Amino acid sequence: MRNYPPALLEEWMRLYYFAVDADIGSSGVSDHSLAEVRALAGITVEEMDAVVFHDSQTLGGTGVRSAIARRWAAGDASRVMVTHGSTEAIFLVMNALLDAGDEVVVLDPVYPGLGDVVRGMGCRLVPWRLRPDDGWRPDPDALAALVTDRTRMIVVNFPHNPTGTTLTVEEQDALVAVAERAGAWLLWDGAFADLTYDTAPLPDPGLRYARAVSLGTLSKGFGLPGLRVGWCLADPAVLDRMARVRDYLTLHLSPLVELIAERVVDAADRILGPRRAAARRNRQTVDAWMARQDGLIRWTLPAGGVCGFPRLEVPDVEAFCHALAREQRVLLVPGTCFGWPGHARLGFGGAPDVLRDGLDRLAGALRAAAPALV
Ligand SMILES: Cc1ncc(COP(=O)(O)O)c(C=O)c1O
């Protein structure tokens, strides 16, 4: 019997995503229009008109699987499954590989979808805690102390939502070694893989560990969340188990979506580059703004991704975020959606003018909510 907890982050977005002027809470970059994507990826109207809406294949059409394999899976398309966003991939992987009662080590804080599906399946969660006092730095030795031969899966996401922390290549090696020693599945959610600022993107751990399962998406750095395309890279036997779950859920993607996704992946650097450069500038804007807030809000500069997880010096962060959305029309995500009530997720991937406007309104609201501290 499944008992999925409410998806608090999604509920928050349902309340406010469409009801604010300034979104400084989401974890994506500025979204592309179809015209922009067609121009960047060189897709003609004739090519789109030629699409026939037959069924596609369960693991994805040949073209899009090959494009993903060329960029992220050393050319091996047999290791690629294309999914409806990485959200579907998370659900399929967990249902394919885990059973109620399994012990699963999960980062804390973590993108809620990664913990809540496992929790709802009746697995036993062991939190791998990141600490704000350590600048959220993940410590592979702390992970090693949590993993035993009962550990069935280790679930991680780097660069990390919501804190923006990430691993060095050496730390990623240490993480893979911990999983390997225990023979545990390693679920590597690389939703923000291409959004790093000071280091190169981390390699896919599946290239060296057979029980690694990696996820990717066009929703974050590519600015295409509404296209609903993600993927899973795994051993073909794992993909086969996932396909058996998909047969009852979504069957396959649309051939039109697959055409766009294939061409987007082929043009990845052209599409990612400008968004990453804008996010890098925005990150500096937020960092300079933080320094002017008299300690009412503090963050650790994110190393990757487009969000950070500052602490707010207000009496009730969730109530503050409700009022911020309703009265100031600014979207910030309260840490309660991640199980961390004193914090909030701040996203800096959007348009610079919207970000500045949102930060101005947030600064005013912080001062009004915490007058004793100023
Ligand atoms: C770490 C992480 N994984 C997965 C997802 C799901 O995204 P999508 O289904 O749009 O690919 C998100 C979205 O915020 C995320 O932050």
The ligand as an SDF file (V2000), in Angstrom:
LIG
                    3D

 16 16  0  0  0  0  0  0  0  0999 V2000
   16.8560   18.0720   -8.3280 C   0  0  0  0  0  0  0  0  0  0  0  0
   15.6410   18.0030   -9.1790 C   0  0  0  0  0  0  0  0  0  0  0  0
   15.3100   16.8300   -9.7380 N   0  0  0  0  0  0  0  0  0  0  0  0
   14.2250   16.7110  -10.5030 C   0  0  0  0  0  0  0  0  0  0  0  0
   13.3940   17.7810  -10.7550 C   0  0  0  0  0  0  0  0  0  0  0  0
   12.1810   17.5840  -11.6170 C   0  0  0  0  0  0  0  0  0  0  0  0
   12.2040   18.3800  -12.7540 O   0  0  0  0  0  0  0  0  0  0  0  0
   11.5500   17.9760  -14.1440 P   0  0  0  0  0  0  0  0  0  0  0  0
   10.5320   16.9250  -13.9040 O   0  0  0  0  0  0  0  0  0  0  0  0
   10.9590   19.2220  -14.6710 O   0  0  0  0  0  0  0  0  0  0  0  0
   12.6920   17.4440  -14.9810 O   0  0  0  0  0  0  0  0  0  0  0  0
   13.6830   19.0130  -10.1760 C   0  0  0  0  0  0  0  0  0  0  0  0
   12.7920   20.1720  -10.3640 C   0  0  0  0  0  0  0  0  0  0  0  0
   12.8520   21.1550   -9.6830 O   0  0  0  0  0  0  0  0  0  0  0  0
   14.8420   19.1220   -9.3800 C   0  0  0  0  0  0  0  0  0  0  0  0
   15.1860   20.2830   -8.8240 O   0  0  0  0  0  0  0  0  0  0  0  0
  1  2  1  0
  2  3  1  0
  2 15  2  0
  3  4  2  0
  4  5  1  0
  5  6  1  0
  5 12  2  0
  6  7  1  0
  7  8  1  0
  8  9  2  0
  8 10  1  0
  8 11  1  0
 12 13  1  0
 12 15  1  0
 13 14  2  0
 15 16  1  0
M  END
$$$$
